[in-house]
Amino acid sequence: MKNYIVYDNKGEILRSGCCQDNVLLQQAQEGEFVIEGTANDIACKIVDGKVVDKTPEEIEAQKPPIPEPIPYEKQLASITNEQYQTILGRLANLEKRGIG
């Protein structure tokens, strides 16, 4: 068994794993490369076929942006069917009285 790392032409690690010795080269798809070894895909990259550490700036740059929080009035709410039917009934009563 061999540990492997699959990476792209920029040196970004796409995936890693373990496979039978005779299928190591088959782990890479078109446009990908494979080497034997292990690496942390967040902290490492491949340069000239070797695993090297990313700079702190590279690690920071790959972090996804923090999404804006959803305002309270826009958040989803869960209600029961009974509560929903009560709301519909109240709306129907308001319409009958000409309100709304």
C-alpha positions as CSV (number, residue, x, y, z in Angstrom):
1,M,0.0,0.0,0.0
2,K,1.1,3.5,-0.8
3,N,0.0,6.9,0.5
4,Y,-0.5,9.4,-2.3
5,I,-1.2,13.1,-2.9
6,V,-3.0,14.3,-6.0
7,Y,-2.3,18.0,-7.0
8,D,-2.9,20.4,-9.8
9,N,-0.5,22.4,-11.9
10,K,-0.5,25.3,-9.3
11,G,0.6,22.9,-6.6
12,E,-2.7,22.9,-4.8
13,I,-3.4,19.5,-3.1
14,L,-6.7,18.2,-4.4
15,R,-7.0,15.0,-2.5
16,S,-4.9,12.3,-0.8
17,G,-5.3,8.7,0.3
18,C,-3.9,5.2,0.3
19,C,-4.0,2.7,-2.6
20,Q,-2.4,-0.5,-3.9
21,D,1.1,0.0,-5.3
22,N,0.1,-0.9,-8.8
23,V,-2.6,1.7,-9.1
24,L,-0.8,4.8,-7.7
25,L,-0.6,6.5,-11.1
26,Q,-4.3,5.9,-11.8
27,Q,-5.2,8.2,-8.8
28,A,-4.6,11.3,-11.0
29,Q,-7.2,12.3,-13.5
30,E,-6.6,14.5,-16.6
31,G,-4.7,17.7,-15.7
32,E,-3.7,16.3,-12.3
33,F,-0.4,14.9,-10.9
34,V,0.3,12.3,-8.2
35,I,3.2,11.7,-5.9
36,E,3.7,9.2,-3.1
37,G,3.5,10.7,0.4
38,T,1.3,12.4,2.9
39,A,0.5,16.1,3.5
40,N,-1.9,18.5,5.1
41,D,-3.9,20.1,2.3
42,I,-4.5,23.2,4.3
43,A,-0.9,23.9,5.4
44,C,1.0,22.4,2.5
45,K,1.4,22.6,-1.3
46,I,3.5,20.8,-3.9
47,V,6.5,22.6,-5.5
48,D,8.7,20.7,-8.0
49,G,7.2,17.4,-6.9
50,K,7.9,18.0,-3.2
51,V,5.7,18.8,-0.2
52,V,6.4,22.3,1.2
53,D,4.7,24.5,3.8
54,K,2.4,27.3,2.6
55,T,3.2,30.8,3.9
56,P,0.8,32.2,6.6
57,E,-0.4,34.6,3.9
58,E,-1.3,31.7,1.6
59,I,-3.2,29.9,4.3
60,E,-5.1,33.1,5.3
61,A,-6.0,33.8,1.6
62,Q,-7.6,30.4,1.1
63,K,-10.0,30.8,4.1
64,P,-13.6,31.3,2.9
65,P,-15.1,34.7,3.8
66,I,-17.3,34.9,6.9
67,P,-20.9,35.3,5.8
68,E,-22.9,38.3,7.0
69,P,-25.3,37.3,9.8
70,I,-29.0,37.1,8.8
71,P,-31.0,39.8,10.5
72,Y,-33.5,38.5,13.0
73,E,-36.6,39.6,10.9
74,K,-35.2,37.7,7.9
75,Q,-34.5,34.4,9.7
76,L,-36.6,31.4,9.1
77,A,-39.2,30.5,11.6
78,S,-40.8,27.1,12.4
79,I,-44.5,27.0,13.3
80,T,-46.8,24.1,13.6
81,N,-49.6,23.4,11.2
82,E,-52.1,24.3,14.0
83,Q,-50.4,27.7,14.4
84,Y,-50.5,28.2,10.7
85,Q,-54.2,27.4,10.5
86,T,-54.8,29.9,13.4
87,I,-53.0,32.6,11.5
88,L,-55.0,31.9,8.3
89,G,-58.2,32.0,10.3
90,R,-57.3,35.4,11.8
91,L,-56.5,36.8,8.4
92,A,-59.8,35.5,7.0
93,N,-61.6,37.3,9.9
94,L,-59.8,40.5,9.2
95,E,-60.7,40.3,5.5
96,K,-64.4,39.8,6.4
97,R,-64.3,43.0,8.5
98,G,-62.6,44.9,5.6
99,I,-59.3,45.2,7.4
100,G,-56.2,44.5,5.4
